[in-house]
Amino acid sequence: MFPLRRRPPTRRRILITGASSGLGAELARQYAATGADLALAARRIDRIEALAAELRAAHPQITVATAALDVTDAEAVFRVFADLDTALGGIDRVIANAGLGKGQPLGTGYHRANAETMTTNVLGVLAQAEAALELFRPRDTGHLVLVSSISAVRGMARNLTVYAASKAAVANLGEGLAADLAGTGITVTTVLPGFIRSEINAGMARVPFIVDTEPGCRALRAAIDREPRRAAVPWWPWAPLGAVLRVAPARLVAKVV
Ligand SMILES: NC(=O)c1ccc[n+]([C@@H]2O[C@H](COP(=O)([O-])OP(=O)(O)OC[C@H]3O[C@@H](n4cnc5c(N)ncnc54)[C@H](OP(=O)(O)O)[C@@H]3O)[C@@H](O)[C@H]2O)c1
């Protein structure tokens, strides 16, 4: 007999960081269409406010709270998460989506961009996970989603070296947190997107197997709503490709992107 899989709860109050563009903005649109209340944050507050106005007009029954937030400012992350939690009457899912892909080959004069990528993707996610779990632990409920990347499965060459290392840290953090919180009412999911069209890959020369933002985010939302510990998204081709990349010879991995 196979054990029956627990049906995940429906989350109605969702905080999304990095909601000013790309995956975060599209996830907000898709969750708003399901009737979820939203808390949206990013640095470009003009974009966040414009998106909030669009969503309130399209779905007058939902609440959309907004905040300007730089996730590299840990104090601000704790303060803004607590404020948004109050605004929505208790957040039950946090999608730590804010991320940066400014990495450049090491030793070529771009330490500032590489450090910014690491700080945003690693320390920014750490602060978001801490702030989310400070809300969830006392209630023993909530869903924390960490947005990693399929590039996390191996060390990557060229412009992806720093980015892939930062996303590996996110994936490892997510795996450890899921283990730490097993048996509690809190669920942790790490998503590893392949290429989904957004500002982050707009300037890349080669983007294999890229999908458009809307279908990519539909796959992402479906994966998040299943609440697994870890999911490559879209499943095809990234789950099998991710498994191959994990064991492929380094010289082949270096040719992928
Ligand atoms: N698209 C893909 O193919 C793909 C693949 C794998 C993983 N991902 C991950 O998916 C997430 C979303 O990226 P995207 O593809 O949607 O790219 P994007 O369009 O560039 O969006 C990135 C978002 O992160 C926010 N952000 C960046 N630095 C921030 C900071 N210091 N504080 C707060 N917000 C910050 C940006 O908002 P502001 O600039 O307004 O702050 C923006 O809303 C990222 O974590 C990315 O690494 C994307």
The ligand as an SDF file (V2000), in Angstrom:
LIG
                    3D

 48 52  0  0  0  0  0  0  0  0999 V2000
   13.5270   33.7260  -14.4990 N   0  0  0  0  0  0  0  0  0  0  0  0
   14.2980   32.6530  -14.4210 C   0  0  0  0  0  0  0  0  0  0  0  0
   14.6270   32.0150  -15.4340 O   0  0  0  0  0  0  0  0  0  0  0  0
   14.7810   32.1830  -13.0740 C   0  0  0  0  0  0  0  0  0  0  0  0
   15.4130   30.9400  -12.9980 C   0  0  0  0  0  0  0  0  0  0  0  0
   15.8550   30.4920  -11.7700 C   0  0  0  0  0  0  0  0  0  0  0  0
   15.6440   31.2440  -10.6360 C   0  0  0  0  0  0  0  0  0  0  0  0
   15.0410   32.4660  -10.7430 N   0  0  0  0  0  0  0  0  0  0  0  0
   14.8540   33.2490   -9.5140 C   0  0  0  0  0  0  0  0  0  0  0  0
   13.5360   33.7510   -9.4800 O   0  0  0  0  0  0  0  0  0  0  0  0
   13.5040   34.9190   -8.6680 C   0  0  0  0  0  0  0  0  0  0  0  0
   12.7560   36.0130   -9.4100 C   0  0  0  0  0  0  0  0  0  0  0  0
   13.5570   36.4370  -10.4990 O   0  0  0  0  0  0  0  0  0  0  0  0
   12.9410   36.8970  -11.8980 P   0  0  0  0  0  0  0  0  0  0  0  0
   13.3060   35.8800  -12.8920 O   0  0  0  0  0  0  0  0  0  0  0  0
   11.5360   37.2680  -11.7320 O   0  0  0  0  0  0  0  0  0  0  0  0
   13.8640   38.1750  -12.1910 O   0  0  0  0  0  0  0  0  0  0  0  0
   13.5200   39.7220  -12.1690 P   0  0  0  0  0  0  0  0  0  0  0  0
   12.4400   40.0390  -13.1280 O   0  0  0  0  0  0  0  0  0  0  0  0
   14.8420   40.4020  -12.3200 O   0  0  0  0  0  0  0  0  0  0  0  0
   12.9490   39.9610  -10.6960 O   0  0  0  0  0  0  0  0  0  0  0  0
   13.7820   40.0000   -9.5800 C   0  0  0  0  0  0  0  0  0  0  0  0
   13.0020   40.6130   -8.4440 C   0  0  0  0  0  0  0  0  0  0  0  0
   13.8210   40.6300   -7.2790 O   0  0  0  0  0  0  0  0  0  0  0  0
   13.7600   41.9220   -6.7110 C   0  0  0  0  0  0  0  0  0  0  0  0
   14.9820   42.2490   -6.0020 N   0  0  0  0  0  0  0  0  0  0  0  0
   16.2510   42.2090   -6.4530 C   0  0  0  0  0  0  0  0  0  0  0  0
   17.0960   42.6470   -5.5050 N   0  0  0  0  0  0  0  0  0  0  0  0
   16.3370   42.9770   -4.4290 C   0  0  0  0  0  0  0  0  0  0  0  0
   16.6200   43.5220   -3.1620 C   0  0  0  0  0  0  0  0  0  0  0  0
   17.8720   43.8100   -2.7570 N   0  0  0  0  0  0  0  0  0  0  0  0
   15.5850   43.7280   -2.3110 N   0  0  0  0  0  0  0  0  0  0  0  0
   14.3220   43.4540   -2.6910 C   0  0  0  0  0  0  0  0  0  0  0  0
   13.9880   42.9580   -3.8840 N   0  0  0  0  0  0  0  0  0  0  0  0
   14.9900   42.7260   -4.7430 C   0  0  0  0  0  0  0  0  0  0  0  0
   13.5060   42.8720   -7.8640 C   0  0  0  0  0  0  0  0  0  0  0  0
   12.8160   44.0300   -7.4070 O   0  0  0  0  0  0  0  0  0  0  0  0
   13.4560   45.4860   -7.1860 P   0  0  0  0  0  0  0  0  0  0  0  0
   14.5710   45.6420   -8.1620 O   0  0  0  0  0  0  0  0  0  0  0  0
   12.2950   46.3870   -7.4410 O   0  0  0  0  0  0  0  0  0  0  0  0
   13.8850   45.4830   -5.7640 O   0  0  0  0  0  0  0  0  0  0  0  0
   12.5810   42.0400   -8.7330 C   0  0  0  0  0  0  0  0  0  0  0  0
   11.2540   42.2240   -8.3400 O   0  0  0  0  0  0  0  0  0  0  0  0
   14.9530   35.2670   -8.3750 C   0  0  0  0  0  0  0  0  0  0  0  0
   15.2980   34.7830   -7.0800 O   0  0  0  0  0  0  0  0  0  0  0  0
   15.7200   34.4980   -9.4150 C   0  0  0  0  0  0  0  0  0  0  0  0
   17.0500   34.2250   -9.0390 O   0  0  0  0  0  0  0  0  0  0  0  0
   14.6070   32.9610  -11.9330 C   0  0  0  0  0  0  0  0  0  0  0  0
  1  2  1  0
  2  3  2  0
  2  4  1  0
  4  5  1  0
  4 48  2  0
  5  6  2  0
  6  7  1  0
  7  8  2  0
  8  9  1  0
  8 48  1  0
  9 10  1  0
  9 46  1  0
 10 11  1  0
 11 12  1  0
 11 44  1  0
 12 13  1  0
 13 14  1  0
 14 15  2  0
 14 16  1  0
 14 17  1  0
 17 18  1  0
 18 19  2  0
 18 20  1  0
 18 21  1  0
 21 22  1  0
 22 23  1  0
 23 24  1  0
 23 42  1  0
 24 25  1  0
 25 26  1  0
 25 36  1  0
 26 27  1  0
 26 35  1  0
 27 28  2  0
 28 29  1  0
 29 30  1  0
 29 35  2  0
 30 31  1  0
 30 32  2  0
 32 33  1  0
 33 34  2  0
 34 35  1  0
 36 37  1  0
 36 42  1  0
 37 38  1  0
 38 39  2  0
 38 40  1  0
 38 41  1  0
 42 43  1  0
 44 45  1  0
 44 46  1  0
 46 47  1  0
M  CHG  2   8   1  16  -1
M  END
$$$$
